[in-house]
Amino acid sequence: MKHRKLRINGHSHLLPYPEEIPDFMQKKGIFWVDKDRKFMLQKDWNRPITDSSFFLNEKLEWMDRYKLDHAVVLNLSQLYGNGLRVEELKQALRFQNDFNARIQRDHPSKFTCGFVVHPSFIRGACWEIERCVEELGMRLLCLPTHYMDTIGTWRCIFDEENEPIFELADKYNLAVEIHPYDGEKFIKLENTSWRFHLIWMLAQCADAYHFLTLNGYYEKYKNMRVCFAHGGQLAQINLGRRIQGFDGRSDLFEGKVHPRKAVGHKNIFFDTLVHDTGALELLIRNHGSKQVLMGLDDPYPLGEMESDPQSSYPGKILDLAIERKIITEDEREDMWENNVLQWLFGDDEKAKQDLVSKILNS
C-alpha cells in the first residue's frame, strides 16, 4: 500500500516531568528531576537538562518542527538499575516501564516505547518481559551492553546465562535495543574529558556485538532483532581484527561462531548516530544499507540536534551522505521508515501496517 514517506526516529529518549517521578526515587537517591527542570539527578550525580524536548509536550513540539512523524523511545540509561537492591531495582524499573507504556498508550501515533529489565535477577526479568508484552502491549526490549550481577561482577549482556531472556524475545518476536552506560563504574580510569561517553560507550557496544556474534544468537533466536546504539561504531573499524584473531587463535574460540557469519545479517541493525559520513560509509559497506536505521539520540547533546556550534540538525548525516553519494535517496527513505519498521516488527506485516496507519491517520 503506497503512502507518503515517513520520518521515524529509531533512537529517542524522554524524561518524566518532576511531579511524575515517585517520591521514593529521590529518597533512595535513584533518580529524579529538580522542580525547575534544569537537572536530572541521582545520588552523588547530576547532569544538566540541555533541551526542553526532554519532556513530553516540548518533545511533541520539537518533532512537529522538524517534521518527525514518530519516535522510538528507549529507557533512560540512568534506570538500568546497576547496584540497586532487589526491591529498589524492581520498583525503579517498573516505574520506567509503566511510564513508557503510558506514553505509548496515550500517544500511539507518535511514540513506540521500550521497556527495560535487569539480567542479574533472571526470573524476575522474565516475569517483567511477560508483563510488559502481554499486559502493556510493548514490543521493544531495552538492554544495557553490560550489567552488574548479584555478586558485584560486571558482565556482558550476551552472557550465556541470559539465554532465558533471549528465548522470550524470540517467542514474542521482539525488537531489542542494546545501549551502553555505566562504563565509569567498571573501567578503572578517571572520569574526565567526557571519555566514557566519547570513547568507552562505543567500546562497550563493540564488546556486546563481539559476544552476540560469537554466540550466534542472531541465528539461534531468529525472531529477535537486535539494534546497536551509536552505530556500534567501534565494532565497524574492529571487524578485521576480530576476524584475524578468530582465524589466528582458533584455540581461544572453541564452540564459537566465526565473526564473518554475522556481517550484514538481517537480524542485526545499527542506528545512524556515528557523527560523520566516513563512519557511516564504513557501517553501510560492512553491513549493507538495509541494516541501518535512523537514530537521533535526541535530546542529548551527543544526539543529532539543532546546534550552531556543532553545525547540526536532525537528519543532517543522511543529507550529507546523499551529497557525497554514499547512499541514494531511496536508501535514505528506507533508513527513515522501512528499516525502522523491519527492526521493530520483523516479518509481521500487519504490525507494520497498523503502526503506519496510526501515524497517517493521526
TIMI-63037 format. One record per residue: residue number from 0; x negated, y, z negated of N, C-alpha, C in turn; residue in three letters. Coordinates in steps of 0.05 Angstrom, whole numbers. Layout:
<recs>
REC   i   n_xx   n_yy   n_zz  ca_xx  ca_yy  ca_zz   c_xx   c_yy   c_zz  aa
REC NUM      X      Y      Z      X      Y      Z      X      Y      Z ala
...
</recs>
This chain:
<recs>
REC   i   n_xx   n_yy   n_zz  ca_xx  ca_yy  ca_zz   c_xx   c_yy   c_zz  aa
REC   0    -17    -24      0      0      0      0    -18     25      0 met
REC   1    -14     42     20    -30     66     22    -21     88      3 lys
REC   2    -40    101     -9    -34    124    -26    -58    143    -26 his
REC   3    -54    167    -37    -76    186    -37    -99    175    -54 arg
REC   4   -123    183    -47   -146    173    -62   -146    184    -90 lys
REC   5   -151    167   -109   -150    174   -137   -179    180   -147 leu
REC   6   -180    196   -168   -206    201   -182   -202    191   -210 arg
REC   7   -214    167   -215   -212    154   -241   -240    153   -254 ile
REC   8   -241    165   -277   -267    166   -292   -269    141   -309 asn
REC   9   -289    124   -304   -291     99   -318   -307    100   -344 gly
REC  10   -315    123   -353   -330    125   -378   -325    152   -391 his
REC  11   -307    152   -411   -298    176   -424   -296    171   -454 ser
REC  12   -295    192   -470   -293    190   -499   -272    211   -509 his
REC  13   -261    204   -532   -240    222   -544   -242    221   -574 leu
REC  14   -243    245   -586   -243    247   -615   -215    251   -626 leu
REC  15   -208    239   -648   -183    246   -662   -185    275   -673 pro
REC  16   -163    288   -674   -163    314   -689   -169    308   -718 tyr
REC  17   -180    328   -732   -188    323   -760   -165    312   -777 pro
REC  18   -141    322   -773   -119    314   -790   -109    285   -783 glu
REC  19   -118    274   -761   -111    247   -754   -129    226   -767 glu
REC  20   -151    234   -778   -170    215   -790   -163    210   -819 ile
REC  21   -159    185   -827   -151    179   -855   -171    188   -875 pro
REC  22   -162    195   -899   -179    206   -919   -202    187   -927 asp
REC  23   -196    161   -927   -216    142   -935   -241    143   -918 phe
REC  24   -238    151   -892   -261    152   -874   -282    172   -884 met
REC  25   -272    195   -894   -291    215   -905   -301    207   -932 gln
REC  26   -283    197   -949   -291    189   -976   -313    168   -976 lys
REC  27   -311    150   -957   -331    129   -955   -355    137   -938 lys
REC  28   -354    161   -927   -376    171   -910   -378    157   -883 gly
REC  29   -356    145   -874   -356    130   -849   -356    148   -825 ile
REC  30   -336    167   -824   -334    185   -801   -312    204   -806 phe
REC  31   -317    230   -799   -296    250   -799   -303    274   -782 trp
REC  32   -284    292   -778   -288    316   -763   -281    340   -781 val
REC  33   -297    361   -782   -291    383   -800   -267    398   -790 asp
REC  34   -254    413   -808   -229    426   -802   -231    446   -779 lys
REC  35   -254    458   -776   -258    478   -755   -265    465   -728 asp
REC  36   -267    439   -728   -273    424   -703   -300    431   -691 arg
REC  37   -319    436   -708   -346    444   -699   -365    421   -701 lys
REC  38   -360    401   -718   -379    379   -722   -364    353   -726 phe
REC  39   -376    331   -716   -368    304   -724   -389    295   -745 met
REC  40   -380    281   -765   -398    276   -788   -396    247   -798 leu
REC  41   -418    237   -808   -420    213   -824   -437    220   -848 gln
REC  42   -439    201   -867   -457    206   -890   -485    210   -880 lys
REC  43   -497    232   -888   -525    239   -881   -529    243   -850 asp
REC  44   -507    250   -836   -510    254   -807   -488    273   -797 trp
REC  45   -495    290   -778   -474    305   -765   -483    312   -737 asn
REC  46   -464    318   -720   -470    325   -692   -451    346   -683 arg
REC  47   -460    367   -670   -442    388   -661   -423    378   -640 pro
REC  48   -398    388   -641   -378    383   -621   -382    404   -599 ile
REC  49   -393    396   -577   -403    414   -557   -383    423   -536 thr
REC  50   -359    411   -537   -339    418   -517   -311    413   -529 asp
REC  51   -292    431   -523   -265    428   -534   -251    403   -523 ser
REC  52   -261    393   -500   -248    370   -488   -254    344   -502 ser
REC  53   -267    345   -525   -269    322   -543   -241    314   -553 phe
REC  54   -222    333   -553   -196    328   -564   -175    326   -543 phe
REC  55   -152    313   -550   -133    304   -530   -122    327   -512 leu
REC  56   -109    347   -524    -96    367   -507   -117    382   -490 asn
REC  57   -140    387   -501   -161    401   -486   -172    382   -465 glu
REC  58   -173    356   -471   -182    337   -451   -164    336   -427 lys
REC  59   -138    337   -432   -118    337   -410   -121    362   -393 leu
REC  60   -126    384   -405   -130    409   -390   -156    407   -373 glu
REC  61   -177    396   -385   -202    393   -371   -199    374   -347 trp
REC  62   -185    352   -351   -180    333   -329   -164    346   -307 met
REC  63   -145    362   -314   -129    376   -294   -146    396   -278 asp
REC  64   -164    410   -292   -181    430   -280   -199    418   -259 arg
REC  65   -209    393   -265   -228    380   -246   -215    358   -230 tyr
REC  66   -188    359   -229   -173    340   -212   -180    311   -217 lys
REC  67   -182    304   -243   -186    276   -251   -159    264   -257 leu
REC  68   -152    243   -243   -126    231   -246   -123    214   -271 asp
REC  69   -145    201   -279   -143    182   -300   -170    178   -313 his
REC  70   -171    170   -338   -197    165   -352   -196    140   -368 ala
REC  71   -218    126   -368   -221    102   -385   -235    112   -411 val
REC  72   -221    110   -433   -231    120   -458   -244     97   -474 val
REC  73   -270     99   -480   -283     79   -495   -280     85   -525 leu
REC  74   -290     67   -542   -290     73   -570   -312     93   -576 asn
REC  75   -311    106   -599   -333    123   -608   -356    106   -617 leu
REC  76   -380    113   -608   -404     97   -616   -408     98   -646 ser
REC  77   -400    120   -659   -403    122   -688   -386    102   -703 gln
REC  78   -367     89   -689   -349     70   -702   -355     41   -694 leu
REC  79   -380     35   -688   -386      6   -684   -387     -8   -711 tyr
REC  80   -391      7   -733   -389     -5   -759   -413    -19   -770 gly
REC  81   -436    -15   -758   -460    -29   -768   -467    -20   -796 asn
REC  82   -472    -39   -814   -479    -34   -841   -456    -29   -860 gly
REC  83   -431    -30   -851   -408    -26   -869   -401    -53   -882 leu
REC  84   -390    -50   -906   -380    -74   -919   -355    -84   -904 arg
REC  85   -349   -109   -907   -329   -122   -890   -302   -108   -891 val
REC  86   -293   -100   -915   -266    -87   -917   -266    -59   -904 glu
REC  87   -288    -44   -909   -291    -18   -896   -292    -21   -866 glu
REC  88   -307    -41   -857   -310    -46   -828   -283    -51   -816 leu
REC  89   -268    -68   -828   -242    -76   -817   -223    -52   -815 lys
REC  90   -223    -35   -836   -206    -11   -836   -215      9   -815 gln
REC  91   -241     13   -813   -251     33   -794   -246     25   -765 ala
REC  92   -251      0   -759   -247     -9   -732   -217    -10   -725 leu
REC  93   -201    -17   -745   -172    -17   -740   -162     11   -735 arg
REC  94   -172     30   -749   -164     58   -744   -171     66   -715 phe
REC  95   -196     60   -707   -205     67   -680   -187     53   -659 gln
REC  96   -181     28   -663   -166     13   -643   -137     22   -642 asn
REC  97   -125     28   -665    -98     38   -666    -96     66   -654 asp
REC  98   -116     82   -659   -116    109   -647   -117    107   -616 phe
REC  99   -135     90   -606   -137     88   -577   -112     75   -565 asn
REC 100   -100     56   -579    -76     44   -569    -53     65   -567 ala
REC 101    -52     83   -587    -31    103   -587    -36    123   -563 arg
REC 102    -61    130   -558    -67    148   -536    -58    135   -510 ile
REC 103    -64    109   -506    -57     95   -482    -26     93   -479 gln
REC 104    -13     87   -502     16     83   -501     30    110   -495 arg
REC 105     20    132   -507     34    158   -504     27    171   -477 asp
REC 106      5    163   -465     -4    176   -440    -13    155   -420 his
REC 107      4    137   -412     -5    114   -395    -14    123   -368 pro
REC 108     -5    145   -358    -14    154   -331    -41    168   -332 ser
REC 109    -50    175   -356    -75    190   -359    -98    173   -371 lys
REC 110    -92    154   -388   -113    140   -402   -109    110   -403 phe
REC 111   -131     96   -398   -134     68   -405   -155     67   -427 thr
REC 112   -148     55   -450   -165     57   -473   -176     30   -481 cys
REC 113   -200     30   -492   -213      6   -501   -211      1   -531 gly
REC 114   -217    -23   -539   -217    -30   -568   -244    -42   -574 phe
REC 115   -252    -41   -600   -278    -50   -609   -276    -71   -630 val
REC 116   -294    -90   -631   -297   -110   -652   -326   -111   -661 val
REC 117   -330   -123   -684   -358   -126   -694   -365   -156   -696 his
REC 118   -385   -165   -681   -391   -194   -679   -401   -206   -705 pro
REC 119   -410   -191   -724   -421   -203   -748   -400   -220   -764 ser
REC 120   -375   -214   -760   -353   -229   -772   -337   -241   -749 phe
REC 121   -346   -263   -738   -336   -272   -712   -307   -280   -713 ile
REC 122   -298   -292   -735   -270   -300   -736   -252   -275   -737 arg
REC 123   -259   -255   -753   -244   -230   -754   -245   -216   -727 gly
REC 124   -267   -217   -713   -269   -204   -687   -250   -217   -667 ala
REC 125   -248   -243   -668   -230   -257   -650   -201   -251   -657 cys
REC 126   -194   -250   -682   -167   -242   -690   -160   -214   -680 trp
REC 127   -179   -196   -682   -174   -168   -673   -171   -167   -643 glu
REC 128   -186   -183   -628   -182   -184   -599   -154   -193   -593 ile
REC 129   -145   -214   -606   -118   -224   -601    -97   -203   -608 glu
REC 130   -101   -189   -630    -82   -168   -638    -81   -145   -617 arg
REC 131   -105   -136   -609   -106   -113   -591    -94   -120   -563 cys
REC 132    -99   -145   -554    -88   -153   -528    -58   -159   -530 val
REC 133    -51   -176   -548    -23   -186   -549     -3   -167   -561 glu
REC 134    -12   -151   -581      7   -133   -594      4   -104   -584 glu
REC 135    -20    -96   -577    -24    -68   -569    -27    -64   -539 leu
REC 136    -28    -86   -524    -29    -84   -495    -54    -72   -483 gly
REC 137    -77    -77   -497   -102    -66   -488   -118    -88   -473 met
REC 138   -134    -79   -452   -147    -98   -435   -177    -92   -431 arg
REC 139   -187    -74   -448   -215    -66   -446   -229    -70   -473 leu
REC 140   -248    -88   -474   -263    -94   -498   -289    -79   -498 leu
REC 141   -294    -62   -518   -318    -46   -521   -337    -60   -540 cys
REC 142   -362    -65   -532   -381    -78   -549   -408    -62   -548 leu
REC 143   -422    -62   -570   -448    -49   -571   -470    -68   -559 pro
REC 144   -491    -56   -549   -513    -72   -539   -525    -89   -562 thr
REC 145   -526    -78   -586   -538    -91   -609   -521    -86   -634 his
REC 146   -523   -104   -653   -508   -101   -677   -523   -113   -701 tyr
REC 147   -515   -106   -725   -528   -117   -749   -511   -140   -759 met
REC 148   -523   -163   -764   -508   -186   -774   -505   -184   -804 asp
REC 149   -494   -205   -816   -487   -204   -845   -511   -205   -863 thr
REC 150   -534   -212   -853   -558   -212   -870   -577   -189   -862 ile
REC 151   -567   -170   -846   -582   -146   -840   -601   -148   -817 gly
REC 152   -599   -170   -801   -616   -173   -778   -602   -162   -753 thr
REC 153   -617   -147   -737   -606   -136   -712   -607   -156   -690 trp
REC 154   -585   -159   -675   -583   -179   -655   -572   -167   -629 arg
REC 155   -577   -180   -607   -565   -172   -581   -537   -182   -579 cys
REC 156   -519   -167   -567   -491   -175   -565   -488   -201   -550 ile
REC 157   -506   -207   -531   -504   -232   -516   -519   -255   -528 phe
REC 158   -520   -255   -555   -529   -278   -571   -509   -300   -567 asp
REC 159   -519   -325   -566   -501   -348   -561   -480   -351   -584 glu
REC 160   -486   -341   -608   -467   -343   -629   -441   -328   -624 glu
REC 161   -442   -309   -604   -419   -293   -598   -402   -304   -576 asn
REC 162   -407   -329   -568   -392   -341   -546   -362   -342   -551 glu
REC 163   -352   -345   -576   -323   -345   -580   -310   -318   -571 pro
REC 164   -325   -296   -573   -315   -270   -564   -312   -271   -533 ile
REC 165   -332   -282   -520   -331   -282   -491   -311   -302   -480 phe
REC 166   -306   -323   -496   -285   -342   -488   -258   -329   -488 glu
REC 167   -253   -312   -508   -227   -297   -509   -226   -276   -487 leu
REC 168   -248   -263   -482   -249   -243   -459   -242   -257   -433 ala
REC 169   -252   -281   -430   -247   -297   -406   -217   -306   -405 asp
REC 170   -207   -315   -428   -179   -323   -429   -160   -300   -422 lys
REC 171   -166   -276   -432   -147   -254   -428   -154   -237   -403 tyr
REC 172   -174   -245   -388   -181   -231   -363   -189   -202   -370 asn
REC 173   -207   -199   -390   -214   -172   -399   -237   -159   -384 leu
REC 174   -236   -133   -382   -259   -117   -376   -275   -113   -402 ala
REC 175   -301   -112   -400   -319   -109   -423   -338    -86   -417 val
REC 176   -340    -67   -436   -359    -45   -434   -382    -50   -453 glu
REC 177   -406    -48   -444   -430    -51   -461   -443    -24   -463 ile
REC 178   -445    -14   -488   -454     13   -492   -475     13   -515 his
REC 179   -497     28   -512   -518     29   -533   -512     49   -555 pro
REC 180   -524     43   -578   -523     63   -600   -539     51   -623 tyr
REC 181   -545     67   -643   -558     59   -668   -587     49   -665 asp
REC 182   -600     56   -643   -627     48   -639   -646     57   -661 gly
REC 183   -641     81   -671   -659     91   -692   -658     75   -718 glu
REC 184   -637     58   -721   -635     41   -745   -653     16   -744 lys
REC 185   -661      8   -720   -678    -16   -719   -703    -13   -702 phe
REC 186   -707     10   -689   -732     15   -674   -748     34   -692 ile
REC 187   -771     25   -701   -786     38   -722   -802     61   -712 lys
REC 188   -788     82   -702   -801    106   -693   -786    130   -706 leu
REC 189   -800    152   -709   -788    176   -720   -767    186   -700 glu
REC 190   -744    194   -710   -722    204   -693   -728    233   -686 asn
REC 191   -743    237   -665   -750    265   -657   -747    268   -627 thr
REC 192   -742    293   -618   -740    300   -590   -720    282   -575 ser
REC 193   -699    275   -590   -676    261   -578   -684    235   -564 trp
REC 194   -706    223   -574   -718    200   -560   -699    176   -558 arg
REC 195   -681    173   -578   -664    149   -578   -642    151   -558 phe
REC 196   -633    176   -552   -613    179   -531   -626    180   -503 his
REC 197   -650    192   -501   -662    196   -475   -677    172   -465 leu
REC 198   -688    156   -483   -705    133   -475   -694    107   -485 ile
REC 199   -689    105   -511   -684     79   -522   -656     68   -517 trp
REC 200   -637     85   -514   -610     76   -507   -611     61   -480 met
REC 201   -627     71   -462   -629     58   -436   -643     32   -438 leu
REC 202   -663     30   -456   -677      5   -461   -658    -15   -474 ala
REC 203   -640     -6   -491   -621    -24   -504   -602    -36   -483 gln
REC 204   -593    -20   -464   -577    -31   -442   -593    -52   -426 cys
REC 205   -618    -46   -420   -634    -65   -405   -638    -92   -421 ala
REC 206   -641    -90   -447   -644   -114   -463   -618   -130   -463 asp
REC 207   -595   -117   -465   -569   -132   -464   -565   -145   -437 ala
REC 208   -572   -130   -416   -569   -141   -389   -588   -166   -386 tyr
REC 209   -611   -165   -397   -631   -187   -397   -618   -212   -406 his
REC 210   -604   -211   -429   -593   -235   -441   -566   -243   -429 phe
REC 211   -550   -224   -420   -526   -232   -404   -534   -249   -381 leu
REC 212   -554   -241   -366   -562   -255   -342   -576   -281   -348 thr
REC 213   -594   -281   -368   -609   -306   -375   -589   -328   -384 leu
REC 214   -568   -320   -398   -549   -339   -408   -527   -346   -387 asn
REC 215   -528   -333   -365   -509   -340   -343   -480   -335   -350 gly
REC 216   -475   -316   -368   -447   -312   -377   -429   -301   -355 tyr
REC 217   -441   -288   -335   -425   -277   -313   -412   -299   -297 tyr
REC 218   -423   -323   -297   -411   -346   -284   -396   -364   -304 glu
REC 219   -407   -367   -327   -394   -384   -348   -366   -373   -355 lys
REC 220   -363   -347   -356   -338   -334   -363   -329   -318   -338 tyr
REC 221   -317   -332   -319   -312   -320   -293   -291   -298   -293 lys
REC 222   -274   -297   -314   -253   -277   -315   -261   -253   -332 asn
REC 223   -285   -252   -341   -296   -230   -357   -314   -213   -339 met
REC 224   -307   -187   -337   -323   -169   -321   -337   -148   -338 arg
REC 225   -363   -147   -336   -379   -131   -354   -389   -106   -340 val
REC 226   -386    -82   -353   -398    -58   -343   -418    -47   -363 cys
REC 227   -442    -39   -353   -463    -28   -370   -462      2   -367 phe
REC 228   -462     15   -390   -462     45   -391   -488     56   -380 ala
REC 229   -487     80   -371   -510     95   -362   -526     81   -340 his
REC 230   -511     67   -324   -522     54   -301   -541     31   -308 gly
REC 231   -541     22   -333   -561      2   -341   -588     10   -331 gly
REC 232   -595     35   -335   -616     48   -318   -643     34   -319 gln
REC 233   -653     28   -342   -680     15   -343   -679    -14   -333 leu
REC 234   -655    -26   -333   -653    -53   -321   -658    -53   -291 ala
REC 235   -654    -30   -278   -658    -28   -249   -687    -28   -242 gln
REC 236   -702    -11   -255   -731     -9   -249   -746    -33   -259 ile
REC 237   -734    -48   -278   -748    -71   -291   -742    -97   -278 asn
REC 238   -725    -98   -257   -716   -123   -246   -739   -140   -236 leu
REC 239   -758   -128   -221   -780   -143   -210   -798   -155   -232 gly
REC 240   -802   -140   -253   -818   -151   -275   -805   -175   -288 arg
REC 241   -779   -174   -291   -764   -196   -303   -766   -221   -285 arg
REC 242   -763   -217   -260   -765   -240   -241   -793   -252   -242 ile
REC 243   -814   -235   -241   -841   -245   -241   -847   -259   -268 gln
REC 244   -837   -248   -290   -841   -260   -315   -828   -288   -317 gly
REC 245   -804   -290   -307   -789   -315   -307   -805   -336   -291 phe
REC 246   -814   -328   -267   -828   -347   -250   -856   -354   -261 asp
REC 247   -869   -334   -273   -896   -338   -282   -898   -353   -309 gly
REC 248   -878   -350   -326   -878   -364   -352   -852   -378   -356 arg
REC 249   -846   -397   -338   -821   -411   -340   -818   -427   -366 ser
REC 250   -841   -433   -379   -840   -447   -405   -826   -431   -426 asp
REC 251   -824   -405   -423   -811   -388   -442   -780   -386   -437 leu
REC 252   -771   -397   -416   -743   -393   -408   -728   -420   -404 phe
REC 253   -736   -440   -419   -723   -466   -416   -693   -464   -421 glu
REC 254   -677   -474   -402   -648   -474   -404   -636   -448   -396 gly
REC 255   -651   -428   -387   -641   -402   -380   -637   -400   -349 lys
REC 256   -622   -380   -341   -615   -376   -313   -634   -355   -301 val
REC 257   -642   -360   -276   -661   -341   -263   -649   -314   -260 his
REC 258   -664   -292   -266   -653   -265   -264   -642   -258   -237 pro
REC 259   -654   -269   -215   -646   -262   -188   -616   -270   -183 arg
REC 260   -607   -290   -196   -580   -300   -190   -558   -281   -198 lys
REC 261   -564   -262   -217   -544   -243   -226   -542   -218   -209 ala
REC 262   -562   -214   -192   -564   -189   -177   -540   -186   -158 val
REC 263   -525   -165   -161   -502   -160   -143   -478   -177   -149 gly
REC 264   -477   -191   -172   -455   -209   -179   -429   -193   -182 his
REC 265   -407   -204   -173   -382   -190   -173   -371   -184   -201 lys
REC 266   -381   -197   -221   -371   -193   -248   -389   -174   -265 asn
REC 267   -409   -162   -252   -427   -144   -266   -426   -116   -253 ile
REC 268   -418    -96   -269   -415    -69   -259   -434    -50   -274 phe
REC 269   -438    -27   -262   -454     -5   -274   -440     21   -268 phe
REC 270   -441     40   -287   -430     66   -281   -451     84   -267 asp
REC 271   -442    107   -258   -459    124   -241   -476    143   -257 thr
REC 272   -475    142   -284   -487    162   -300   -517    158   -303 leu
REC 273   -532    163   -281   -561    159   -281   -575    186   -276 val
REC 274   -560    207   -271   -570    235   -271   -587    243   -247 his
REC 275   -595    225   -229   -608    234   -205   -603    214   -183 asp
REC 276   -605    224   -158   -597    207   -135   -618    185   -130 thr
REC 277   -643    189   -138   -662    168   -134   -655    143   -151 gly
REC 278   -647    148   -176   -639    126   -193   -613    113   -183 ala
REC 279   -595    130   -173   -570    119   -162   -576    102   -137 leu
REC 280   -594    111   -120   -601     96    -96   -613     68   -104 glu
REC 281   -630     67   -124   -641     42   -133   -619     23   -144 leu
REC 282   -601     35   -160   -579     19   -170   -563      6   -148 leu
REC 283   -556     22   -128   -540     12   -105   -556     -8    -89 ile
REC 284   -582     -2    -85   -598    -21    -70   -600    -48    -84 arg
REC 285   -602    -48   -110   -603    -73   -125   -577    -89   -124 asn
REC 286   -555    -75   -128   -530    -90   -134   -508    -86   -113 his
REC 287   -511    -66    -95   -490    -60    -76   -471    -40    -87 gly
REC 288   -459    -24    -70   -442     -2    -79   -416    -11    -93 ser
REC 289   -407    -35    -86   -382    -45    -98   -384    -50   -128 lys
REC 290   -408    -53   -138   -412    -59   -167   -418    -33   -183 gln
REC 291   -414    -10   -170   -419     16   -183   -394     32   -185 val
REC 292   -388     42   -208   -363     57   -212   -369     84   -226 leu
REC 293   -351    103   -221   -355    130   -232   -353    129   -262 met
REC 294   -373    142   -275   -373    145   -304   -384    172   -311 gly
REC 295   -368    189   -324   -377    216   -330   -388    219   -358 leu
REC 296   -382    201   -377   -390    202   -405   -383    229   -417 asp
REC 297   -361    240   -408   -351    265   -419   -340    260   -447 asp
REC 298   -341    280   -465   -351    307   -461   -379    311   -473 pro
REC 299   -394    290   -475   -421    293   -487   -440    309   -468 tyr
REC 300   -460    323   -479   -477    339   -463   -495    322   -444 pro
REC 301   -498    296   -449   -512    279   -430   -493    268   -409 leu
REC 302   -468    275   -411   -448    268   -391   -449    287   -367 gly
REC 303   -434    280   -347   -433    298   -323   -411    319   -328 glu
REC 304   -419    340   -342   -402    361   -350   -409    387   -334 met
REC 305   -390    406   -334   -396    432   -322   -417    446   -339 glu
REC 306   -439    454   -327   -461    466   -342   -480    480   -323 ser
REC 307   -483    506   -327   -502    521   -311   -531    514   -317 asp
REC 308   -539    512   -343   -567    504   -349   -574    477   -338 pro
REC 309   -555    458   -337   -560    431   -327   -553    429   -297 gln
REC 310   -543    451   -286   -535    451   -257   -518    427   -251 ser
REC 311   -495    425   -266   -479    401   -264   -450    407   -263 ser
REC 312   -434    387   -254   -405    388   -255   -395    359   -251 tyr
REC 313   -371    353   -259   -361    325   -257   -360    316   -227 pro
REC 314   -374    295   -221   -375    284   -194   -399    293   -178 gly
REC 315   -416    309   -189   -438    321   -174   -456    299   -162 lys
REC 316   -463    278   -177   -483    259   -167   -473    245   -142 ile
REC 317   -447    240   -140   -437    227   -116   -436    246    -93 leu
REC 318   -430    271    -98   -431    291    -77   -459    294    -66 asp
REC 319   -479    294    -83   -507    296    -74   -515    271    -59 leu
REC 320   -505    247    -68   -511    223    -54   -500    222    -26 ala
REC 321   -477    235    -22   -466    238      5   -485    256     22 ile
REC 322   -493    279     11   -510    297     26   -536    284     34 glu
REC 323   -546    266     16   -572    254     22   -569    227     35 arg
REC 324   -545    221     44   -539    197     60   -546    171     45 lys
REC 325   -542    172     19   -546    148      3   -521    130      3 ile
REC 326   -498    144      3   -472    130      5   -455    143     26 ile
REC 327   -435    129     35   -415    140     54   -392    152     38 thr
REC 328   -375    167     52   -351    178     38   -333    156     29 glu
REC 329   -330    134     44   -314    111     35   -325     99     10 asp
REC 330   -351     97      8   -364     85    -16   -359    104    -40 glu
REC 331   -361    130    -36   -355    149    -57   -326    145    -67 arg
REC 332   -307    143    -49   -279    140    -57   -275    114    -72 glu
REC 333   -289     93    -64   -287     67    -78   -298     69   -106 asp
REC 334   -320     84   -110   -331     87   -137   -313    102   -155 met
REC 335   -297    120   -144   -277    136   -159   -252    119   -165 trp
REC 336   -245    100   -148   -220     86   -152   -222     56   -151 glu
REC 337   -227     44   -128   -225     15   -125   -244      0   -143 asn
REC 338   -268     10   -146   -288     -5   -162   -280     -4   -192 asn
REC 339   -269     19   -201   -260     21   -229   -237      1   -233 val
REC 340   -218      1   -215   -195    -18   -217   -204    -47   -217 leu
REC 341   -224    -53   -200   -234    -80   -199   -247    -89   -225 gln
REC 342   -262    -71   -237   -274    -76   -263   -252    -80   -284 trp
REC 343   -232    -63   -285   -212    -64   -305   -194    -89   -302 leu
REC 344   -188    -97   -278   -167   -118   -274   -176   -142   -258 phe
REC 345   -199   -142   -246   -208   -164   -231   -189   -170   -207 gly
REC 346   -180   -194   -205   -163   -202   -182   -133   -199   -189 asp
REC 347   -127   -187   -211    -99   -182   -219    -88   -158   -204 asp
REC 348    -79   -163   -179    -70   -142   -162    -45   -128   -173 glu
REC 349    -28   -142   -187     -4   -130   -198    -12   -109   -219 lys
REC 350    -31   -116   -236    -40    -97   -257    -52    -72   -244 ala
REC 351    -67    -75   -223    -78    -52   -209    -56    -34   -198 lys
REC 352    -37    -47   -185    -15    -31   -173      2    -17   -194 gln
REC 353      6    -31   -217     21    -19   -239      8      7   -248 asp
REC 354    -19      6   -252    -33     30   -261    -32     52   -240 leu
REC 355    -37     44   -215    -36     64   -194     -9     77   -193 val
REC 356     13     62   -195     40     72   -195     45     92   -218 ser
REC 357     35     84   -242     37    102   -265     24    129   -260 lys
REC 358      0    128   -248    -15    152   -242      0    170   -222 ile
REC 359      9    157   -200     21    172   -178     48    183   -185 leu
REC 360     62    169   -203     90    177   -209     92    195   -234 asn
REC 361     69    202   -245     70    219   -270     77    248   -263 ser
</recs>
